[in-house]
Amino acid sequence: MNHTDLENAIAEYKHLKKQTKRIPMKQDLSRTSQAVIIKKYGLWRCFLQNMGDYSEKAIKHHDRGISNLQLLNEIRNLYKELGYPPKAQQYPRSRTAVNRLGGSWKEVLAICHIPATFNGNSNISKQELIFKGKKEIAKYGKMPTWRQLEIDHFPVNCILLYWQNLNDFAREFNLKTVRVAKRENTKNLILELATKLSNNHEVVTNEKLIKLSKGKLNHNKINNFLEFEVKHNVITHLSLTEYLKKNDINVSRKAIRLAGKTFSSWTEAEKKTGINICTLQDRIAKYGPNNEIILYSGRITKEVKHKYLSA
């Protein structure tokens, strides 16, 4: 509102007063002039007082007994009751509030100091979606699927006004969608089992991963995961080898040398020496890979240590 608008509104009031030879009622003025006057003075009565035209008779039909403060308090209380910024149709006096306070419902909410983020012409705020999203999460105990939200009549189309996709919306609550969680579980399992095979100097293949997973992985799961990685430019081909190399996992067999002897894998070393893999690896950590004591078949006593380590 600028000074010229107010001057025009007052001029219109004076013209009507002169023309009708009575004190004009608020509705006699144009809607623009009404809005300017109410925004400036709050109540029609206050405007009449300022113009020197106040009398009980003059305001009998215009003063509804609702002050701007009451409007503000009612809207704020409705906000607290709902838990999110109210829409205009949720407040019975929204038109009165708009005419008096702001010119639009969004401006009314701003005057009430109610945080409300809108996109375009949508009357559903970002805060409303977050509030209702929390309710849905509490209902399902996790981030619901798109279909579950639709069944609950959640305004799913509005999600894309403020977030890129459902998973982006889930991150608002530090959660993941079911689909993303499953994909990450598959990723972690593949890397875990592939690392285990690689550490044992064994070739990493789909079949070995599936066998080690004990039913948690299958060819479809692995291929679907790799297809997703290709689609998102993590790898260029549908290749487990390429994916594992990207994660610094050696997928080819590497010979193991223990005390001068060569084995194709830890499994072969265990089989030929009669010493289990964990014991061999513990001995290597203590004595190094080249000392013959690591292949000693019995229990390593002080005498055995003296024999091999002092040589």
Backbone torsions as a table, in degrees:
resi	resn	phi	psi	omega
1	MET	NA	129.4	175.9
2	ASN	-112.9	173.9	-175.3
3	HIS	-64.4	-35.7	-179.7
4	THR	-62.9	-41.4	178.6
5	ASP	-59.4	-42.8	-179.6
6	LEU	-66.6	-41.2	178.8
7	GLU	-62.3	-40.6	179.2
8	ASN	-64.5	-39.9	-179.9
9	ALA	-65.6	-42.2	179.0
10	ILE	-66.2	-39.1	179.1
11	ALA	-63.6	-39.7	178.0
12	GLU	-63.9	-41.4	178.8
13	TYR	-60.8	-47.0	-178.1
14	LYS	-64.8	-37.9	179.2
15	HIS	-64.1	-43.8	178.1
16	LEU	-63.9	-39.3	-179.8
17	LYS	-62.7	-41.9	179.8
18	LYS	-70.3	-39.6	-176.2
19	GLN	-70.3	-43.2	-175.9
20	THR	-90.7	-12.1	-179.1
21	LYS	57.1	38.8	174.5
22	ARG	-154.3	170.6	175.9
23	ILE	-76.7	119.9	-177.3
24	PRO	-63.2	148.6	170.4
25	MET	-85.3	160.5	-176.6
26	LYS	-58.5	-41.9	-176.9
27	GLN	-71.1	-8.0	175.2
28	ASP	-71.1	-26.7	-178.6
29	LEU	-82.7	162.5	175.2
30	SER	-66.6	157.7	-179.4
31	ARG	-61.5	-34.9	178.9
32	THR	-63.0	-46.9	-179.9
33	SER	-65.7	-39.9	176.5
34	GLN	-56.9	-48.1	-177.1
35	ALA	-62.3	-42.6	-179.8
36	VAL	-63.2	-45.6	-178.0
37	ILE	-65.5	-45.3	-178.1
38	ILE	-67.7	-36.4	178.1
39	LYS	-64.4	-36.2	-179.3
40	LYS	-77.1	-44.8	-170.1
41	TYR	-108.2	-11.8	177.5
42	GLY	84.8	-58.7	-179.3
43	LEU	-122.9	148.9	176.3
44	TRP	-60.9	-35.3	178.4
45	ARG	-60.0	-41.7	-179.1
46	CYS	-66.2	-36.1	176.8
47	PHE	-65.1	-45.2	179.3
48	LEU	-61.1	-39.1	177.6
49	GLN	-61.7	-41.4	179.7
50	ASN	-65.6	-32.2	179.8
51	MET	-85.6	-4.6	-179.5
52	GLY	77.1	20.3	-177.3
53	ASP	-112.1	16.0	-175.4
54	TYR	-75.0	135.4	169.3
55	SER	-162.7	155.7	-179.3
56	GLU	-57.4	-38.6	-178.9
57	LYS	-66.9	-37.6	-176.2
58	ALA	-68.0	-33.3	-175.6
59	ILE	-100.7	3.8	-174.6
60	LYS	-52.8	-41.5	-174.3
61	HIS	-96.7	-3.1	-172.5
62	HIS	-110.9	-34.2	-176.5
63	ASP	-82.5	106.6	-178.8
64	ARG	-85.0	-0.3	178.4
65	GLY	80.5	13.3	179.4
66	ILE	-114.5	114.9	-179.1
67	SER	-86.1	165.7	175.6
68	ASN	-60.7	-37.8	179.6
69	LEU	-61.4	-39.8	178.7
70	GLN	-65.0	-41.0	177.2
71	LEU	-59.8	-46.9	179.9
72	LEU	-59.3	-46.1	-178.4
73	ASN	-65.1	-39.1	179.0
74	GLU	-63.7	-42.3	-179.8
75	ILE	-67.4	-41.4	178.4
76	ARG	-64.7	-40.7	178.1
77	ASN	-65.1	-37.5	177.2
78	LEU	-64.9	-38.7	176.6
79	TYR	-60.1	-44.5	179.0
80	LYS	-65.7	-37.1	-179.1
81	GLU	-68.6	-43.4	-178.4
82	LEU	-76.2	-40.1	-176.2
83	GLY	95.3	-0.5	178.7
84	TYR	-151.7	163.9	-178.7
85	PRO	-57.8	124.0	-178.1
86	PRO	-68.7	148.6	172.4
87	LYS	-84.5	159.1	-176.3
88	ALA	-57.1	-39.0	-177.5
89	GLN	-72.5	-8.9	178.2
90	GLN	-89.2	-8.1	179.6
91	TYR	-118.6	116.8	-173.6
92	PRO	-58.1	-30.7	-177.1
93	ARG	-102.5	27.8	-175.8
94	SER	-60.3	-38.5	-179.7
95	ARG	-65.5	-40.9	177.3
96	THR	-62.8	-43.6	-179.6
97	ALA	-62.7	-41.8	179.6
98	VAL	-64.5	-44.7	-178.7
99	ASN	-64.1	-38.0	-176.1
100	ARG	-85.1	-38.4	-164.6
101	LEU	-103.6	-35.2	-171.2
102	GLY	-146.7	-27.9	-174.8
103	GLY	97.4	-18.8	174.1
104	SER	-151.2	158.0	-178.0
105	TRP	-66.2	-34.7	179.0
106	LYS	-63.1	-38.6	177.6
107	GLU	-68.2	-36.1	177.3
108	VAL	-60.9	-44.7	179.2
109	LEU	-62.5	-38.1	178.6
110	ALA	-65.0	-41.1	177.9
111	ILE	-63.9	-32.4	177.8
112	CYS	-80.1	0.1	-178.3
113	HIS	59.1	38.7	176.7
114	ILE	-100.6	115.3	-179.0
115	PRO	-65.1	120.9	-178.0
116	ALA	-147.2	119.1	179.3
117	THR	-107.0	124.0	-179.7
118	PHE	-120.4	152.4	176.1
119	ASN	-120.4	118.5	178.4
120	GLY	62.2	-136.5	-177.4
121	ASN	-92.5	6.0	-179.0
122	SER	-65.3	136.6	176.8
123	ASN	-96.6	5.6	176.2
124	ILE	-102.0	118.9	-175.4
125	SER	-82.8	162.4	176.0
126	LYS	-61.6	-38.7	-179.8
127	GLN	-63.6	-35.7	178.4
128	GLU	-65.5	-41.3	179.1
129	LEU	-64.7	-40.4	178.9
130	ILE	-64.6	-44.4	179.2
131	PHE	-60.1	-48.9	-178.6
132	LYS	-70.8	-29.3	176.0
133	GLY	-63.5	-40.6	177.7
134	LYS	-62.3	-37.7	178.1
135	LYS	-63.3	-41.6	-179.9
136	GLU	-66.6	-40.7	179.0
137	ILE	-63.7	-41.1	177.9
138	ALA	-63.8	-34.7	-178.8
139	LYS	-68.0	-44.2	-174.7
140	TYR	-96.1	-13.5	-178.7
141	GLY	74.7	12.4	179.2
142	LYS	-167.4	178.7	176.3
143	MET	-71.9	118.2	-178.1
144	PRO	-69.3	159.9	176.6
145	THR	-78.8	167.8	177.9
146	TRP	-59.2	-41.2	-178.9
147	ARG	-64.7	-41.6	178.7
148	GLN	-62.5	-39.4	177.9
149	LEU	-64.5	-41.0	179.3
150	GLU	-63.5	-41.7	179.1
151	ILE	-61.3	-35.2	179.6
152	ASP	-84.6	9.3	178.9
153	HIS	60.2	33.3	174.5
154	PHE	-75.2	138.3	-178.5
155	PRO	-71.8	71.9	-172.4
156	VAL	-61.6	-35.0	-178.3
157	ASN	-62.8	-28.6	179.9
158	CYS	-72.8	-20.2	177.9
159	ILE	-56.3	-41.7	-176.1
160	LEU	-72.5	-7.6	174.5
161	LEU	-76.5	-26.2	-173.8
162	TYR	-120.1	-19.5	179.5
163	TRP	-131.7	157.4	-176.4
164	GLN	-70.7	-37.5	-178.1
165	ASN	-161.5	-176.9	-177.3
166	LEU	-64.6	-36.3	179.7
167	ASN	-67.5	-36.4	175.7
168	ASP	-63.6	-39.1	175.8
169	PHE	-64.0	-40.7	179.6
170	ALA	-62.1	-35.7	179.5
171	ARG	-64.9	-22.1	175.2
172	GLU	-58.3	-27.7	-178.2
173	PHE	-109.8	15.8	-176.8
174	ASN	57.4	39.2	179.7
175	LEU	-124.7	172.5	175.1
176	LYS	-126.5	150.1	174.6
177	THR	-69.5	161.6	179.6
178	VAL	-57.5	-42.1	-178.2
179	ARG	-63.3	-44.9	-179.6
180	VAL	-66.8	-40.6	179.4
181	ALA	-62.1	-42.0	178.5
182	LYS	-64.2	-41.9	-179.3
183	ARG	-65.2	-39.2	179.5
184	GLU	-69.7	-34.8	175.7
185	ASN	-63.6	-41.7	177.7
186	THR	-62.6	-44.7	179.3
187	LYS	-59.0	-49.4	-177.3
188	ASN	-63.8	-37.4	179.9
189	LEU	-68.6	-42.7	177.8
190	ILE	-59.9	-47.3	-178.4
191	LEU	-66.7	-38.9	-180.0
192	GLU	-63.6	-48.5	-177.1
193	LEU	-72.2	-35.6	178.0
194	ALA	-65.6	-38.4	177.5
195	THR	-64.5	-41.2	178.8
196	LYS	-61.9	-45.3	178.2
197	LEU	-64.0	-42.7	-179.2
198	SER	-64.1	-40.9	178.6
199	ASN	-64.9	-26.7	176.8
200	ASN	-90.1	10.3	178.0
201	HIS	58.3	39.9	177.8
202	GLU	-111.5	150.1	177.7
203	VAL	-67.3	134.5	-179.8
204	VAL	-92.8	118.9	177.4
205	THR	-131.9	163.8	176.8
206	ASN	-55.9	-44.0	-176.8
207	GLU	-61.1	-42.1	-179.0
208	LYS	-69.2	-37.3	177.7
209	LEU	-63.8	-44.0	-179.4
210	ILE	-62.8	-42.4	-179.5
211	LYS	-64.9	-44.4	-178.9
212	LEU	-68.3	-28.7	-176.2
213	SER	-74.0	-13.8	179.2
214	LYS	55.8	49.3	175.3
215	GLY	93.3	-7.9	-178.5
216	LYS	-78.4	-23.4	178.3
217	LEU	-119.8	153.8	170.8
218	ASN	-148.4	175.5	-176.3
219	HIS	-60.4	-40.2	-178.9
220	ASN	-63.4	-43.5	-179.9
221	LYS	-62.2	-44.9	-179.2
222	ILE	-64.8	-45.7	-178.7
223	ASN	-66.1	-40.9	177.9
224	ASN	-62.3	-39.2	178.2
225	PHE	-64.8	-45.4	-179.3
226	LEU	-65.4	-36.0	176.8
227	GLU	-61.3	-39.8	178.6
228	PHE	-64.6	-40.7	-179.8
229	GLU	-66.2	-36.7	176.3
230	VAL	-65.6	-44.8	-178.9
231	LYS	-59.8	-33.6	-178.3
232	HIS	-100.4	18.8	171.8
233	ASN	61.8	25.3	174.1
234	VAL	-75.3	-41.8	174.5
235	ILE	-129.3	163.8	-176.2
236	THR	-97.6	-22.5	-178.5
237	HIS	-131.6	161.5	178.4
238	LEU	-76.4	73.3	-171.8
239	SER	-133.2	120.9	176.0
240	LEU	-64.6	-39.7	-179.8
241	THR	-59.1	-46.9	-179.6
242	GLU	-62.4	-41.5	-178.6
243	TYR	-64.6	-43.9	-178.7
244	LEU	-67.6	-36.5	177.4
245	LYS	-65.1	-35.2	175.8
246	LYS	-61.1	-27.4	179.6
247	ASN	-101.6	20.5	174.6
248	ASP	59.3	37.7	176.3
249	ILE	-110.8	123.7	-179.6
250	ASN	-76.7	121.2	-175.2
251	VAL	-100.2	-8.0	-178.9
252	SER	-97.7	156.1	-179.5
253	ARG	-70.7	137.3	178.9
254	LYS	-127.2	129.0	-177.1
255	ALA	-64.5	146.4	178.9
256	ILE	-110.2	129.1	177.0
257	ARG	-111.0	121.5	180.0
258	LEU	-126.1	115.1	178.6
259	ALA	50.8	44.4	176.3
260	GLY	85.3	-6.8	-179.6
261	LYS	-104.2	144.9	-176.5
262	THR	-108.0	133.4	177.3
263	PHE	-128.6	146.6	-177.5
264	SER	-77.0	-22.6	-179.9
265	SER	-161.2	168.8	176.8
266	TRP	-64.6	-33.6	178.4
267	THR	-62.2	-42.6	178.1
268	GLU	-67.3	-39.2	179.3
269	ALA	-62.2	-41.9	178.4
270	GLU	-63.6	-42.6	-177.2
271	LYS	-66.6	-42.7	-174.8
272	LYS	-80.8	-29.5	-178.5
273	THR	-93.5	-20.5	-176.8
274	GLY	77.4	10.3	180.0
275	ILE	-111.5	129.7	-175.7
276	ASN	-68.4	159.3	-171.4
277	ILE	-59.5	-44.3	-178.1
278	CYS	-60.4	-41.5	179.3
279	THR	-65.1	-43.3	178.3
280	LEU	-59.6	-45.8	-178.1
281	GLN	-68.0	-35.1	175.2
282	ASP	-64.6	-41.3	-179.4
283	ARG	-67.2	-37.9	177.7
284	ILE	-63.0	-40.6	178.9
285	ALA	-62.4	-33.5	-177.6
286	LYS	-85.7	-44.1	-169.5
287	TYR	-114.3	-5.3	-178.3
288	GLY	88.8	162.8	-174.1
289	PRO	-80.6	-9.8	-173.0
290	ASN	-103.4	-10.8	-178.3
291	ASN	-81.3	133.1	-176.1
292	GLU	-64.8	-15.1	-179.3
293	ILE	-62.4	-24.7	-177.3
294	ILE	-69.4	-19.1	-179.9
295	LEU	-102.7	7.8	178.5
296	TYR	-64.5	129.7	-170.7
297	SER	-78.7	-21.1	-177.6
298	GLY	-100.3	-166.2	177.3
299	ARG	-77.3	137.9	-177.4
300	ILE	-85.1	108.7	179.1
301	THR	-99.3	-178.2	178.2
302	LYS	-62.9	-38.9	-179.2
303	GLU	-64.9	-40.8	179.8
304	VAL	-65.8	-42.1	178.2
305	LYS	-60.5	-43.5	-179.6
306	HIS	-62.0	-40.5	-179.0
307	LYS	-63.6	-47.5	-173.2
308	TYR	-86.8	-34.8	-173.1
309	LEU	-85.6	-21.7	-179.6
310	SER	-94.3	-5.6	-177.9
311	ALA	-71.4	NA	NA
